[in-house]
């Protein structure tokens, strides 16, 4: 991995980019888990 | 076309690589992880291919020849699982790992540690699955679709199958999250969405398909697990459940899965054809919208896999017309590839040969798919060899040929050496002839009524089965030549230039061949023009 403290040339701070990556991953992961849980629950009678 | 002006700074002056086994076990480098995915996929191709050889050997002549019928059924089941989840999907993810960061000007994938984990789950999951071959009762043999109640009758292999599928799903979802985060957050300045290479676009859409459809498969197999071990009756009619419900749930995942396998192939071909036609891709915007349309429509066609279970006429008509409507965006793509080649200064190196074969042969698979979409016709074709011929045209001459094309196209960039063009062309011609000898007669077998998933058959099917098996053996053996070409290319050969191909455009071709271990640590500036044209 590259040095996470280094600022990117496009003005984005690497910490900010990493934080955004983490948040997006959490949101997408929750969507996947949500579909899984809701799908099973809708089939429980 | 205005020329792309791309400024990049290569960080190859301190190209430190980790060494030893740790480089691979703990890798967070997208190139190394991409290589591991591709090697894993090649191994699984040969394991799945060996199973296909056993199937074709048994079907070489009528009568039970070599294997026990239950083992034959295990071969058809595990061949499909290995090829879909172990070979084609990981090959696509391998290419995505290698190429997406280089194509968008990113230093690596957005979540490199998760990238490592999503790869290393795969060998674990396949050890679970393949270990069932050595268990009492044998490997899963109820078909890759795992329909209850048949699959619930499995012995020791059952929980191994279910957990393997769960792990494969987790791995793919983590990979999909990584791809979305990478493309959304890590693009170089100036690399707007409508400048992304088509390969990246097809992968974003595939990643969303994965996130939306794999949890449904996971839910279905979890319900199978609880039906088997925890006394629930989701799919058990005796307890108030409905086995047909499983088919609905499975195919709600299964049809998008088809596009998960084929959309990255569309992306590969969309990179290669403009390069060797020396023209920009015709209708870039329409290609993006067509890909998104195919993905969207794929969630509304699932019941065409199960017309024969019996459903209301309105349902049959809906799923028939919805399925046929997918031919529209798919046709847009086919016409765009042909229009890209139209009046181009074409040359026919191995990647282009495989891509042209893809366009023609995938269209054959698409047309037989349209035939199967017609409900009353499907009543005749359902569960026959016509279906086997159809999906092998789509997945072998479609997805696998595109993967071959992609490997030949990018391997000079990966290794820094040109592959042996003459051997590549020999590999192409043997493959394209033998694959048609293998699968085309299966259309006739299906139309004549030969059912799929049987180890024995009536005498009238003997000739076409023998022809098909001969094609299968030649196709299988010719893939050893592919391995030889790849190894030879890795070990040496003519030095590849940075651009490699005269008509190649895009950020990955601005990097040296092979690219440094860490590329684009300082993002390139994509100014003017587009990276894909």
Interface residues (C-beta under 8 A of the other chain):
Chain A: X1 X2 X3 X6 X8 X9 X10 X11 X17 X20 X21 X22 X24 X25 X28 X29 X31 X32 X33 X34 X35 X36 X39 X40 X43 X45
Chain B: X28 X29 X107 X108 X110 X111 X112 X114 X173 X176 X177 X178 X180 X181 X182 X184 X185 X186 X188 X189 X211 X212 X214 X215 X216 X218 X219 X222 X223 X234 X240 X245 X249 X518 X521 X522 X523 X525
